[in-house]
């Protein structure tokens, strides 16, 4: 059975919403030296424009947006546990997955109720 090559643009370019963060370079860079493995800063693979836009959105969402949503609540809780910089990159990766899913299905973002966003 022959498979067609993936499209050059569009949501089909990335296999799943989970892997879109790695496609954009929002995963930790790993270096190995013998038995030692060092986890560094983000890998910066893919296009810088999309990565910069997602990181800026991830910075603005918890700090400037007044309305609560599930991603905002998740990012704020993560920032309290792990620190603001790690939470910013993790939230950017989560936003990339949400946007990929929205693009593939053609749906709009639904933030939900503020109470549900604070619990989740």
Backbone as a ProteinNet text record, in pm:
[ID]
protein_1_A
[PRIMARY]
XXXXXXXXXXXXXXXXXXXXXXXXXXXXXXXXXXXXXXXXXXXXXXXXXXXXXXXXXXXXXXXXXXXXXXXXXXXXXXXXXXXXXXXXXXXXXXXXXXXXXXXXXXXXXXXXXXXXXXXX
[TERTIARY]
84.4	0	89	64.9	146.6	81.6	161.6	110.6	148.6	58.4	88.6	176.3	264.3	346.8	259.8	300.5	220.2	215.1	106.7	97.1	202	244.3	348.7	296.3	168.9	109.4	-20.6	-67.2	-192.8	-170.5	-279.1	-266.6	-218	-229.3	-183.8	-32.3	38.1	184.6	242.2	174.1	216	121.4	176.9	98.6	-9.2	24.7	-73.7	-57.1	-159.1	-153	-49.1	-21.7	78.3	219.9	245.6	381.2	404.8	305.4	323.8	421.5	431.1	526.9	670.3	699.6	833.3	861	759.3	774.1	814.7	764.7	794	914.8	976.3	1095.1	1064.7	951.6	912.8	934	1037.5	1072.1	1214.6	1250.1	1385.6	1491.3	1602.2	1716	1790.4	1825.6	1895.2	2032.9	2133.7	2270.3	2318.9	2388.5	2441.5	2591.9	2658.2	2802.7	2831.8	2844.8	2867.4	2746.3	2764.6	2655.5	2575.8	2621.7	2558	2462.4	2341.5	2243.9	2207.2	2217.9	2187.7	2066	1965.1	1845.2	1861.4	1859.5	1884.7	1760.8	1784.4	1676.8	1601.4	1502.7	1420.8	1507.6	1465.6	1547.7	1550.3	1452	1442.6	1440.6	1380.8	1359.5	1240.5	1227.5	1113.1	1125.7	1017.4	1017.5	1014.5	1096.8	1100.4	976.5	909.3	795.4	681.4	648.6	541	579.4	705	750.3	743.9	787.9	785.5	641.5	552.1	411.4	348.5	376.7	321.5	378.7	508.5	569	514.1	490.7	432.8	289	211.7	74.6	74.7	171.2	180.2	222.1	291.9	328.7	211.1	136.3	25.8	-94.3	-122.6	-243.6	-253.9	-154.1	-170.8	-154.6	-83.9	-53.4	-148.6	-195	-273.4	-420.3	-454.4	-592.5	-672.6	-782.3	-862	-954.8	-1003.4	-1100.1	-1030	-1087.8	-1029	-1069.9	-977.2	-1002.1	-923.8	-951.7	-881.5	-730.8	-683.1	-537.6	-474.5	-546.2	-492.3	-481.2	-584	-580.8	-470.2	-453.1	-348.2	-210.8	-191.3	-63.1	-30.7	-130.8	-108.6	-70.3	-140.9	-105.6	34.2	70	203.1	310.5	284.8	381.6	404.5	301.9	318.2	403	390.1	464.8	606.9	624.1	751	826.4	760.5	825.9	766.5	779.5	714.5	774.3	906.2	968.1	932.9	936.3	898.5	750.6	669.5	525.9	495.9	572.4	551.8	576.1	683.6	713.8	611.8	574.9	476.2	340.2	302.3	175.4	179.6	293.5	307.9	291.3	348.4	334.5	188.7	119.8	-21.6	-106.9	-78.6	-152.3	-129.4	-7.7	20.3	-65.6	-80	-164.5	-310.7	-357.1	-496.6	-521.8	-429.4	-445.7	-441.1	-354.3	-347	-478.5	-534.4	-661.7	-775	-775.7	-877.5	-865.1	-742.2	-718	-763.4	-734.2	-772.3	-921.9	-991.1	-1135.6	-1216.6	-1153.1	-1224.2	-1313.2	-1288.3	-1372.9	-1315.7	-1396.6	-1356.9	-1317	-1238.9	-1199.2	-1317.1	-1342.2	-1447.8	-1381.3	-1386.7	-1314.9	-1387.8	-1516.2	-1589.5	-1625.8	-1683.2	-1724.1	-1605	-1599	-1487.1	-1471.4	-1581.7	-1572.1	-1510.4	-1549.8	-1494.2	-1347	-1308	-1167.5	-1081.5	-1132.7	-1054.9	-1038	-1135.8	-1126	-1032.6	-1039.4	-975.8	-830.9
-117.7	0	124.1	213.7	333.5	451.7	525	643.5	768.4	864.7	992.8	1073.1	1157.2	1240.7	1340.8	1380.1	1477.2	1611.3	1686.2	1816.1	1912.2	2007.8	2100.1	2204.1	2236.8	2329	2268.9	2318.9	2270.7	2184.4	2149.4	2071.5	1929.3	1876.9	1742.1	1728.4	1838.2	1835.4	1773.6	1792.7	1735.5	1620.7	1510.6	1388.5	1402.1	1464.2	1476.9	1611.9	1651.6	1777.1	1771.1	1653	1637.2	1666.8	1632.9	1649.4	1785.2	1871.8	2001.7	2088.6	2071	2146.2	2113.7	1988	1948.2	1999.6	2001.3	2052.1	2199.2	2275.1	2418	2449.2	2348.3	2371.2	2410.9	2367.7	2401.8	2284.3	2205.1	2093.5	2113.3	2054.6	2072.8	2007.6	2074.3	2017.4	1925	1808.4	1710.7	1683.1	1690.4	1658.6	1542.4	1447.7	1332.5	1327.2	1309.2	1294	1166.9	1055.4	928.8	890.9	882	846	966.8	1086.7	1208.4	1263.8	1294.7	1357.1	1492.2	1595.8	1731.4	1780.7	1828.5	1884.9	2036.1	2096.3	2239.3	2319	2430	2520.2	2460.3	2532.5	2479.7	2456.8	2363.4	2320	2419	2504.1	2605.1	2544	2428.1	2369.3	2438.5	2428.2	2487	2636.3	2698.4	2841.3	2928.3	3033	3118.4	3206.2	3243.4	3334.6	3271.6	3146.6	3079.2	3059.1	3023.4	3001.2	3130.6	3241.1	3370.3	3412.1	3393.7	3431	3347.4	3216.7	3130.7	3165	3193.6	3230.2	3363.5	3456.5	3584	3565.3	3482.7	3454.4	3384.5	3294.5	3223.7	3317.2	3423.9	3522.3	3614.1	3652.1	3746.7	3681.3	3556.1	3489.2	3491.2	3446.3	3448.9	3587.3	3679.5	3807.2	3920.1	3925.6	4040	4011.4	3887.5	3854	3839.4	3914.9	3913.3	3792.5	3746	3636.1	3502.1	3418.7	3288.3	3187.4	3100.9	2989.1	2870.2	2753.3	2633.3	2642.3	2687.8	2699.7	2802.4	2912.8	3013.3	2956.6	2889.7	2831	2726.6	2644.8	2543.3	2609.4	2716.3	2786.4	2853.7	2911.9	2977.7	2875.2	2761.2	2655.8	2602	2584.2	2533.8	2634.4	2762.6	2866.5	2868.1	2841.5	2836.3	2717.8	2606.1	2484.7	2484.6	2522.9	2502.5	2630.2	2744.7	2870.1	2927.4	3058.2	3128.5	3094.1	3080.4	3055.1	2917.5	2816.2	2682.2	2676.3	2744.7	2746.2	2816.4	2919.2	2992.3	2901.9	2824.9	2735.4	2622.1	2567.8	2459.4	2508.3	2629.3	2685.9	2713.8	2758.2	2779.4	2646.9	2539.3	2407.3	2361.8	2388	2350.9	2433.6	2562.6	2646.7	2600.3	2555.9	2504.8	2381.9	2294.1	2176	2212.2	2308.9	2353.4	2416.2	2501.6	2566.4	2464.8	2365.6	2262	2185.6	2152.3	2079.9	2165.1	2294.8	2385.3	2399.2	2407.8	2423	2298.7	2182.9	2058.5	2036.1	2074.7	2051.6	2170.8	2288	2407.5	2467.3	2435.8	2484.6	2612.3	2677.9	2797.7	2761.1	2849.9	2826.9	2854.1	2762.9	2778.3	2775.6	2886.4	2897.5	2829.4	2809.9	2749.9	2853.1	2805.6	2896.1	2924.7	3042.9	3075.5	2975.9	2928.1	2834.2	2701.8	2654.7	2529.2	2546.2	2664	2686.7	2689.2	2741.5	2749.2	2611.7	2520.9	2387.5	2297.6	2299.6	2204.6	2209.7
0	0	0	-93.1	-106.8	-36.9	36.4	104.9	27.5	27.1	-34.9	59.2	5	92.8	167.9	286.6	361.9	289.4	306.4	241.4	295.4	212.4	254.4	352.8	345.3	442	491.8	602	657.4	779.7	847.4	971.1	947.7	825.8	797.8	792.6	794.6	791.3	918.2	1029.3	1157.9	1188.3	1232.7	1251.4	1359.4	1471.6	1579.4	1648.5	1722.6	1796.7	1907.3	1955.1	2060	2008.8	1883	1829.8	1764.7	1759.7	1695.8	1776.3	1906.8	1988	1949.4	1924.2	1880.6	1739.6	1654.3	1518.1	1519.5	1616.7	1626.8	1715.2	1772.8	1855.3	1998.1	2050.4	2187.3	2282.1	2256.8	2343.9	2393.2	2506.5	2558.3	2469.6	2453.9	2381.4	2476.9	2427.6	2510.7	2451.9	2535.5	2496	2580.3	2518.5	2590.8	2575.8	2687.3	2692.2	2769.8	2700.5	2769.2	2851.1	2982.8	3073.2	3119.9	3089.4	3138.2	3032.8	3075.9	2987.5	3044.1	2961	3004.6	2928.2	3000.5	2939.2	2942.1	2822.6	2812.5	2777.3	2709.3	2668.7	2550.6	2499.2	2390	2266.6	2182.2	2069.8	1953.7	1940.7	1835.5	1695.8	1681.9	1549.6	1485.1	1356	1288.1	1271.3	1232.4	1202.6	1327.7	1331.2	1450.3	1466.2	1358.6	1369.1	1448.5	1419.7	1492.4	1638.8	1663.3	1801	1881.9	1822.7	1892	1921.4	1825.1	1845.3	1956.5	1958.7	2063.5	2199.9	2207.3	2336.7	2386.5	2295.4	2336.6	2385.7	2316	2360.2	2495.3	2516.2	2643.8	2756.4	2724.1	2826	2858.4	2755.6	2772.7	2840.5	2807.8	2858.1	3010.4	3085.7	3232.1	3294.1	3226.4	3290.3	3253.2	3128	3080.9	3054	3022.9	2988.7	3117.2	3127.9	3250.6	3258.6	3144.5	3142.1	3164.2	3250.3	3279.5	3174.5	3139.9	3050.4	3105.5	3052.9	3100.5	3076.6	2957.8	2940.9	3035.3	3062.1	3153	3293.6	3340.6	3474.8	3485.3	3381.2	3380.3	3386.5	3308	3306.6	3439.2	3503.2	3632.9	3739.8	3741.5	3838.3	3813.6	3687.6	3654.1	3692.8	3673.1	3710.6	3861.4	3938.9	4083.7	4126.5	4053.7	4088.6	4033.4	3905.4	3837.3	3802.2	3812	3776.2	3647.9	3633.2	3523	3386.7	3377.8	3247.3	3192.6	3275.1	3230.8	3196.3	3275.5	3249.5	3117.5	3084.9	2960.2	2838.9	2841.6	2729.8	2724.2	2839	2842.2	2792.6	2830.2	2784.4	2634.1	2582.9	2438.7	2363.7	2418.2	2356.6	2360.2	2470.7	2482.7	2386.5	2374.2	2279.8	2136.2	2104.5	1970	1941.1	2038.7	2021.2	2004.4	2082.5	2071.7	1935.1	1891.2	1761.2	1646.6	1657.3	1554.4	1546.2	1660.2	1663.3	1606.9	1641.5	1589.7	1437.9	1387.8	1245.6	1169.5	1225.5	1159.6	1154.9	1261.1	1265.8	1216.7	1203.1	1159	1265.2	1392.7	1501.2	1562.5	1644.7	1716.8	1859.1	1923.6	2062	2154.1	2245.9	2346.8	2482.6	2552.3	2678.4	2793.9	2785.9	2896.2	3001.2	3109.1	3217	3306.8	3369.5	3457.4	3573.5	3629.7	3740.1	3694.9	3578.6	3526.6	3492.7	3446.2	3412.8	3538.5	3646.6	3770.4	3832	3816.9	3875.5	3798.5	3664.5	3577.9	3570.4
[MASK]
++++++++++++++++++++++++++++++++++++++++++++++++++++++++++++++++++++++++++++++++++++++++++++++++++++++++++++++++++++++++

